[in-house]
Amino acid sequence: MTQDDRGTGSRERILAAAAAMFAEDVTTTLSVRAVAARAGVSTGSLRFHFPTQLALRDAVLARIYGRMLPDDPIRDRSAPVRDRLVNCLRQVLAPAGVGEQAREAWTRAHQAYIASNPTEEVRAAYFALEREGGRRIEYWLSVLADEGALPKEDHARRVRFLLTVLNGLSIERALPAQESILKAETDTLYMAVDCVLGRPAE
């Protein structure tokens, strides 16, 4: 391995190559060999900078979302951890709207993915959207893990749980309600975040 392979130049090339691979195909798994080949570095150099695939994925997600969302609430260390994560999850729900707007969105989703047997192309598009949502949540959790608010581990179960909560809340936005949707939604988000953070519900 050359000195340049271990320098900051190779780390930047690896991150740029992995980010480009995500941009081209959101379903990519970032295999060590493929990223190293794309970056023009050895697999040993990649492992030097990123000992595990999880470390590489977290670094790439941090770079992508750091540039795409510089004002991401997860970065606001002046706010409590649970509030930051709830505010991030609210961002995911915001585009769905409430009432009529939410009903229209869910009608379109039902027609595309549920009403008829989806084609392979439609299934692939859905899975790509789901993976992108999961990556965004995974990024938020990795930021909190770096701060010590969560264990540094694979967050797949936490991501799946939060995605399920968000899906349920977005459907609830489209249904008739007897009380304030946003109040009930806030209570649910805090309960989910407390569960993910391993804290007793407040």
N, C-alpha and C positions, 0 to 999 in steps of 0.2 A: 504494500500500500504506500503510495507516495505521500509526501508531506502535504501536497495540495488536496489529496483525497480526504485528509483529516482536517483540513482548514475550513474556515467559514464558507469559502466558496462552494465546497461540495455540499455542505448542509443546505445552503440556499438553492443549489441546483436540484437537490432531492425534493425540497418543499415545493419548488416551482413545478417540477415534473409531476408530483403527486396531485397538486392543485389542478394542473392542466388535465390530468387523467379524470379527475372528478368532473371537471367542466365538460369534457367530451362524453362521459357516461356516468351518470349518478349512481349506477348499480355496481360500479367497479369496486373490487375488494382490496386494492392496493397491495398486490403480492410483492414481496421483497425483490424478487428477480425482475419483475416488470418495471417497477419504479427505478431500480438501480440502472437497468438498461436504458430507460427513457432519460435518466439524469446523466448518463455517461460516467457512472462511478461503479466501483466494485460492490458486491453485496457486503463485503467486510466493512467498507466505508459506511454504507447505509446502516449496518448494525452498530458501528461505532457511535454514530449520532443518534440512532433510534434503536435501542436494544430489542424492542418488541414491536409488533404490528400495532398494538394499542398506542404505544408512545408516538409512532409515526402518524397514526390516524388523528390522535388528539392534537398534535402540532399542526397538521394540515387544516383541521377544522378551526383551530384558533386563528390561523392565518386568514382563511376564507371569511369567517364571520367577523373577525376583527376589522377587515377592510370593507366588507359589505355593510356592516352595522356598527359603525364606530361609537354610536350612542346607546348601544345595547344595555338595558338595565342591569344585566348580570355584572357589569363592570363598575357599577356605582357602589363602592365600598362604604359609602356613608350610610347606606340603608342596611337594615338587618337582612341576613341571608334569605330568610323565608319570604320577605317582601320582594326581594330581587327576583327570586325564582317565580313567584306568583305573577309579577309584572311581565316577566318573559312569556309565561304561558298565556297571559291575556293577549299578548301580541299575536299569538297563533289564532286565537278565537276572533279577534277583531274583524278580520276581513269577511267573516261569515255573516256579520250583521245580526240583527234581531228581528223577529216577526216575519213580515213579508219577504224581506231580503234573504233571511235564513231559509224560509220555505222554498224560495226559488232555487237557492243553491242546492238544497237537499233533493229537490225534484230533479235537477240536472244530474246529480250524483246517482240517484236511483235509476234514472233512465240509462245512464252510461254503464253502471257497474252491477245493477241488481235485476232490473226488469227483464233483461234477456241474458242469455248465456254470453258473457263477454268473449271477444276474440282474443287471441294471444297478444295482439298488438295493444288492445285495451287493457288486458291484464298487466302487461309490461309497463304501460303508462301509469297505472294505479300503483303498482309496486314501487316504481321510481318515485312517485310523490310521497308514498309512505316512508321510503328510505330517507328521502330528503328531510322530512319532518323529524324522523328519528335521529338523524345526524345533528340537526339543530339542537334538539333536547340533549343529546349526548355531549355536545359542546358545552352547553350550560352546566351540566353536571361535572364535566371535567374541570371547568373553571373553579367550581366549588370544591372539588377534590383537591386541586392545587392549593387552595386556601385552608385545607384541613377540615372543611365542613362535612365532607363525605370521605369514605375510604377510597384509596386509589386502587380501583379494580374495574373490571368490565361492568358497565352500567346497563347491560342489555335488559335485565328484568325491570329496572327502574324506568327505563325509556319506554318499554312496552306498557307498563302500568300507566304512565303519564299520557301516552298516546291514547289509551283506552278511555281514560278520564276525559280527555279533550274531545274525542269522538262523541262520547255520551253527552257532554255539555253542548256541543254544537248541534246535535239533534234536538236537545231540549230547547234550544233557542228557537227552533222552528215549530214547536208544539204550543198549544194554548197553555197559559199559566194562570194560577190563581194569586200568585204573589210576585214580587219583583224578581225577575229572572236574574238580573245582575247581582242582587244581594245573595240569592241562593247560590249562584255561580261562584261568587267570591268565597262563601263559606266552604263550598266543595273544593275549590282550588287550594285553600289553606289547609284543609284536612288532608288532601293528597300530598301536598308539599311536606307537611309534618310527618306523614307516613314515610316518604322518601328520605327525609332527613333523619328519621329515627327519633323524632321528638314526640312527647305526649301532645295530643291536640289541645289547643288553647280555647 
